[in-house]
Amino acid sequence: MTPLRRRMIQDLRIRNYSPETIDTYVRRVAAFALYFGKSPELLGPPHIRQYQVHLLEEVRASWPVFNQTVCALRFLYKKTLGKHWMIEHIPFPKQAKKLPVVLSPKEVGRVLGAVRLLKHRTVLETIYATGLRISEALHLRVQDIDSQRMVLRVVAGKGRKDRYVPLSPTLLGKLRQYWKAYRPSQWLFPGRSAKTPLTTSSVQRAISLAGKKARIKKRVGPHTLRHCFATHFLEAGVDLRTIQLLLGHGSLKTTAVYLHIAAKSLEDATGSRDLLKTVEARMAS
């Protein structure tokens, strides 16, 4: 490990970044250095611009990868190398505003019913019933289930924040059936080893296969169920602020995207304001 990498990791740890974020940032900076075959200390604005063009035009990197690279380089140059003036040369990209894919409750039922393994199905049922991120669900421990208060404790979610989410009687019943079958002792959803949680990729494969088996034409993944949770809650009349707290969003603006896809919101906006009907009625009078 180079001294620069060690120093960057230390800087990230001091600021309490999650292990996943630290790993991602280090990998993005390493890829940047490898592209030029030089230490980032010897590289400047022209190199950063050239690398960004490389990611966009040659690699055709996704927005998350491109954004992670920007965040990693901004941290490296500002915090670790102390070159604050470099920040203006590493601007954040403008993200395309795409609405999330959402399934109907009936489609969710078809997908969950098509998941083969009980462990995978229970993970996905937990995500849909609580709105957890996949990483949050897989890092649940047995002791995080509080059946007396009917809540699940989410420890160190995104942003290293803890929160509680409601535990419905139906989900509690499914978790009890699952526990009787697997008897987990530490992680609620252990992987091949009881000491490590189930991997994200295995759950992603499970829901992808289930979606195809259920003949769902939309592309589905674990995060789709989180979107479904928020949208279906909104359609059921739960207020946006409550949904924000349940999802663990730092800003209400992030949660507000579901107003654009909730059928109830769209109906309220148009059903009671049928403009053509109003015009036709006035023309007839």
C-alpha positions in Angstrom: 0.0 0.0 0.0 1.4 3.4 -1.0 1.7 6.2 1.6 -0.9 8.2 -0.3 -3.4 5.4 -0.3 -2.8 4.8 3.4 -3.3 8.5 4.2 -6.5 8.7 2.2 -7.9 5.7 3.9 -7.0 7.2 7.3 -8.7 10.5 6.3 -11.9 8.6 5.3 -11.9 6.7 8.5 -11.4 9.8 10.6 -14.5 11.2 9.0 -16.4 8.0 9.8 -17.1 7.0 6.2 -18.5 3.5 5.8 -16.3 0.6 4.8 -18.2 0.3 1.6 -17.6 4.0 0.7 -13.9 3.8 1.6 -13.5 0.7 -0.6 -15.3 2.5 -3.5 -13.3 5.7 -3.2 -10.0 3.9 -3.1 -10.8 1.8 -6.1 -11.9 4.9 -8.2 -8.7 6.8 -7.3 -6.6 3.7 -8.1 -8.3 3.4 -11.5 -7.5 7.0 -12.2 -3.8 6.6 -11.2 -3.5 3.4 -13.2 -4.9 5.0 -16.4 -1.9 7.4 -16.4 0.6 5.2 -14.6 1.4 7.9 -12.2 0.6 9.0 -8.6 -2.4 11.4 -8.3 0.0 13.8 -6.6 1.7 14.2 -10.0 -1.6 14.7 -11.9 -3.6 17.9 -12.4 -6.7 19.4 -14.0 -5.9 18.4 -17.6 -5.5 14.8 -16.5 -8.8 14.8 -14.6 -10.6 16.2 -17.6 -9.0 13.6 -19.9 -10.0 10.8 -17.6 -13.6 12.1 -17.4 -13.8 12.1 -21.2 -12.3 8.6 -21.1 -15.0 7.4 -18.7 -17.8 9.0 -20.8 -16.7 8.2 -24.3 -14.6 5.1 -24.1 -15.7 3.2 -21.0 -19.3 4.6 -21.3 -19.4 4.5 -17.5 -22.8 4.6 -15.7 -23.8 7.8 -13.9 -23.1 6.2 -10.4 -19.6 5.1 -11.5 -18.9 8.6 -12.9 -20.3 10.3 -9.8 -18.3 8.1 -7.5 -15.1 8.9 -9.3 -15.8 12.6 -9.0 -16.6 12.3 -5.3 -13.4 10.2 -4.7 -11.2 12.6 -6.6 -12.7 15.7 -4.8 -12.0 14.1 -1.5 -8.5 13.1 -2.4 -7.4 16.5 -3.6 -9.3 18.6 -1.1 -8.9 16.5 2.1 -5.9 14.3 1.7 -3.7 16.5 -0.5 -5.0 19.8 0.7 -5.4 21.3 -2.8 -8.7 23.1 -2.4 -8.3 24.9 -5.7 -8.6 21.6 -7.5 -12.3 21.3 -6.6 -13.4 23.8 -9.3 -11.8 21.5 -11.9 -13.8 18.4 -10.7 -17.4 19.5 -11.0 -20.3 17.3 -10.1 -22.1 15.9 -13.2 -25.7 16.7 -13.9 -27.7 13.5 -13.3 -30.5 12.5 -15.7 -33.8 12.7 -13.8 -35.4 9.3 -14.5 -38.4 8.1 -12.6 -38.0 4.8 -10.8 -39.7 1.6 -12.0 -42.6 0.6 -9.8 -44.7 -2.5 -9.8 -48.3 -2.8 -8.9 -49.1 -4.8 -5.7 -50.3 -7.7 -7.8 -47.0 -7.7 -9.7 -45.1 -7.6 -6.5 -47.0 -10.6 -5.3 -46.2 -12.5 -8.5 -42.5 -11.7 -8.2 -42.2 -12.7 -4.6 -44.2 -15.9 -5.2 -41.7 -16.8 -7.9 -38.6 -16.6 -5.7 -37.4 -20.1 -5.2 -35.4 -20.1 -1.9 -37.1 -19.2 1.4 -34.1 -17.1 2.5 -34.1 -15.0 -0.6 -37.9 -14.6 -0.6 -37.8 -13.5 3.1 -35.1 -10.9 2.4 -37.2 -9.4 -0.5 -40.4 -9.5 1.6 -38.6 -7.6 4.3 -37.4 -4.9 1.8 -40.9 -4.5 0.4 -42.6 -4.4 3.8 -40.2 -1.9 5.4 -38.6 0.0 2.5 -35.1 -0.9 3.6 -32.1 -0.7 1.2 -30.7 -4.1 0.2 -27.5 -3.4 2.2 -29.6 -2.5 5.3 -31.7 -5.6 5.0 -28.7 -7.9 4.7 -27.0 -6.4 7.7 -29.9 -6.9 10.0 -29.1 -9.0 13.1 -31.5 -11.3 14.9 -31.5 -8.9 17.9 -32.6 -6.0 15.6 -36.1 -7.5 15.6 -38.2 -6.0 18.4 -41.5 -7.9 18.4 -42.6 -6.2 21.6 -42.5 -2.7 20.1 -43.1 -4.1 16.6 -40.1 -2.4 15.0 -36.9 -3.3 13.2 -33.8 -1.5 14.1 -31.6 -0.4 11.2 -28.0 0.1 12.4 -25.7 2.4 10.5 -27.8 2.9 7.4 -26.8 5.2 4.7 -24.9 8.2 6.2 -24.1 6.0 9.2 -27.5 6.8 10.7 -29.6 4.5 12.8 -33.3 4.4 12.6 -36.4 2.3 13.4 -39.0 1.1 10.8 -42.4 -0.5 11.6 -42.6 -4.3 11.7 -46.0 -5.4 10.4 -47.7 -8.5 11.9 -47.5 -10.2 8.5 -43.8 -9.7 8.2 -43.2 -10.8 11.7 -45.0 -14.0 10.9 -42.9 -14.6 7.9 -39.7 -13.9 9.8 -40.7 -16.4 12.4 -41.3 -19.1 9.8 -38.0 -18.3 8.3 -36.2 -18.4 11.7 -37.7 -21.9 12.4 -36.3 -23.1 9.0 -32.8 -21.6 9.3 -32.2 -20.8 13.0 -29.9 -17.8 12.3 -27.9 -16.8 15.4 -26.0 -13.6 14.4 -26.9 -12.2 11.0 -30.6 -12.5 10.3 -29.7 -13.5 6.7 -26.3 -15.3 6.8 -24.4 -16.2 3.8 -22.4 -19.4 3.3 -20.7 -18.7 6.6 -22.7 -17.8 9.7 -20.1 -15.0 10.3 -21.0 -13.1 7.1 -24.3 -11.8 5.7 -25.8 -12.9 2.5 -24.3 -11.3 -0.6 -26.1 -8.6 -2.5 -25.4 -10.3 -5.8 -27.2 -13.5 -4.8 -30.4 -11.6 -3.9 -30.2 -9.6 -7.1 -29.9 -12.8 -9.1 -32.9 -14.3 -7.2 -35.3 -11.4 -7.9 -34.1 -11.1 -11.5 -34.9 -14.7 -12.2 -38.2 -14.4 -10.3 -39.2 -11.4 -12.4 -38.6 -13.4 -15.6 -40.4 -16.4 -14.2 -43.4 -14.2 -13.3 -43.3 -12.7 -16.8 -42.8 -9.2 -15.6 -41.7 -7.1 -18.5 -40.3 -4.4 -16.3 -36.7 -4.7 -15.1 -36.8 -5.5 -11.4 -34.2 -5.6 -8.6 -34.1 -5.4 -4.8 -34.3 -1.6 -5.0 -37.5 -1.8 -7.1 -39.2 -3.2 -4.0 -38.1 -0.1 -2.0 -39.6 2.1 -4.7 -42.8 0.0 -4.5 -42.9 0.4 -0.7 -42.7 4.2 -0.9 -45.2 4.5 -3.8 -47.8 2.1 -2.4 -47.6 3.8 1.0 -48.1 7.2 -0.7 -51.1 5.7 -2.6 -52.5 4.4 0.7 -52.5 8.0 2.1 -49.4 8.0 4.2 -47.9 11.5 4.2 -44.6 12.3 2.4 -42.7 13.3 5.6 -43.5 10.0 7.2 -42.3 8.1 4.2 -39.1 10.2 4.2 -38.3 9.1 7.7 -39.1 5.5 7.0 -36.8 5.5 3.9 -34.0 7.3 5.8 -33.8 10.1 3.2 -31.8 13.1 4.3 -34.0 15.5 2.2 -37.7 15.6 1.5 -36.8 16.5 -2.2 -35.5 12.9 -2.6 -38.7 11.5 -1.4 -40.9 13.8 -3.5 -40.0 11.9 -6.6 -42.7 9.4 -5.7 -45.3 12.1 -6.1 -44.6 11.8 -9.8 -45.4 8.1 -10.0 -48.0 7.5 -7.3 -51.4 6.8 -9.0 -53.3 8.5 -6.3 -51.3 11.7 -6.6 -51.8 11.7 -10.4 -55.5 11.1 -9.9 -55.8 13.9 -7.4 -54.0 16.2 -9.8 -56.2 15.4 -12.8 -59.3 13.6 -11.7 -60.7 16.5 -9.8 -59.5 18.9 -12.5 -60.9 17.5 -15.7 -60.2 20.6 -17.8 -61.8 19.3 -21.0 -64.9 18.3 -19.1 -65.2 21.8 -17.7 -64.7 23.4 -21.1 -67.3 21.1 -22.7 -69.8 21.8 -20.0 -69.4 25.6 -20.4 -69.7 25.3 -24.2 -72.9 23.3 -23.9 -74.5 25.9 -21.5 
